[in-house]
Amino acid sequence: MSPIAVGGPALFLGSDTPCVALLRPELDVNDAGLRLAAEQAGVSPEEFAGDAGIWQVIADRTDGEGRGFELPDLADAAAAAFAEGLLAALDGGTDFELALAGDAIAVTGRTAGDDRISLAARVVPPADAEGEGPLDLELGTLPVAELRADIADFRESLA
């Protein structure tokens, strides 16, 4: 099957795994891969693409434990404010904790010297997510400059 192109703003915190991702996927109903997949599923491309503009959280740990859920009430402005808060915290050069959507994502940063920061996160699925409780992740020690650039790119993708 042809790959389906997925666009939209996305912020990935952490290395490959573990990581926490905040994304708003956008599927193009004119994408050849999506049209083929819709045809194979016996539905229209619009039905296959589903609702656009719904924010999602995906969290994965190295032990295979993960969570994925939607934040349908999250506005782009709130995602942008979260990114701005992360940038301000990184510029402050001190330890921080910042939350998005109540307690859906809480990110903790601890300075680690040599322009690096140690990140951890807690994701809390909505109450209606069956059997999925909170998940704690150690996201690793990351270069502040690279993290700052990724967050700035995410912020710009929302503009």
N, C-alpha and C positions, 0 to 999 in steps of 0.2 A: 504494500500500500504506500502511496505517496505520503510524505510527511505533511502535517498540517502546520502552517505558519501561525504562530501565536504572537500577537503584539500586546501592547499595553504597558503601563508603568509597572516596574518590579524592583523591589529592594531585597537583596540577599545579605543577611548578616551571618558571618561565620565563614568557615572554609567550605569545601564541597559538602562534607558531612563531619560534624554536625552543622546544621544551619537552620535559620528561621527566615522564611520568605513572606513578604507582604506583596501581593500582586493583584492587579485588576486585568485579567486576560481579555483580550479583544480578538475575536475570530472574524475573519473576512469571509463572508458567504460566497465570494467570487474566487476564493483560493481553490485551485484544482484538487489538492489533497482533501480539503474539507468536502468539496462537491462529490468526490469519489466515495469518501467514507459515508456521506449521507445517503448516496445511492445504494451502497451495499447494506446500509441499515434500513433501507426502505422508507426514509423520511425526507422531507425537504431540507435543503441546506440551512434555511432559517431555523427550522426546528432542531436540527442537529447542533447548530451553533449555540442555541439556548439564549438565555438572558445575558446581555452584555453589561459591562460596567459594575459587576458585583465583586467587591474586594474579597480576597481569600487569604487565609493564613496556612502555610505549610511549614511544619517543623519536623526535622529528622535528627535522630541521634545515631551515633556509631553502632549502638547495640541493636539497631533495627526498630527500635521504638519510635513512633512518630504520631503526629496529629495533623489533621487537615480539616478546615472548616471555613464556612463563609461568614462574612460580616456584612450582611445586606444593608444595614443602616449606616455604615461608615461612609462619610462624605469625603470627596477628594480634599477638601479644605482641612479636615482632621488628619488625613495622611500627610499632607504638606506640613502641618503644624508639628507633627511627630518628627518628620525629617528635620525641620528647623530646630526643634528641641535637641535632637541628636547632634546636629552641627554645633549648636551653642555649647553643649556639654563637652564636645571634643575640643572646642576652642578654649574652654575654661581650664583645661588641663588638670581637673580634679575628678575624684570618683563621683559617679552619678547613678541615679535610677530614674527611668522614664517609662511611662505607661501609655498605651494606646487603647482606645475603645474600652474604657473602664479598666479591666484587668485582663483583656484578651491577650495582650502581649506586654510584658514588663521586661525591659532591658536594663541590665546593670553593667556599668563599666568601672574598671579599677585600673588606675595608671600602673604601667608595668615597666617604666623606664625606657630609654632609647627610643622615644617617640613611638611607643607601642601601648596598646590598651588590651586588657583582658576583659572579654565580654562573656556574659551569661544571660540567659533569658528564661522566662517562665511563660508558657502559653496556657491559656485557660479556655477551653472550648465552651460554647454556650451551654446553658443548662439542659437544653433539649437534645444535645448530642449524646446518643446512647452509649453508655459504657466508657466514655472518654473523659477522664479526669485531667487535672493539670499535668503538664510535662515540663520538667526542668532540664535545661541544656547548658553545658559548658561549651561556648562557641570558640574558645581558643584565644590566643594572644595575637593580635593583628596590628599591622602598621597603621598608625593614625592617618597618615597622608593618603593611603589607599582607601581606607574606610571613608574618610572625608570626601574623597573624589566620587566614590560610589553613591554616597548619600546625596551629594550635590547633583549628580546626574539624575537620580530618582526625583529629586525636588524639581529639577528643570523639566522632566517628562510630564509633570503635573500642570505646568504652566500653560 
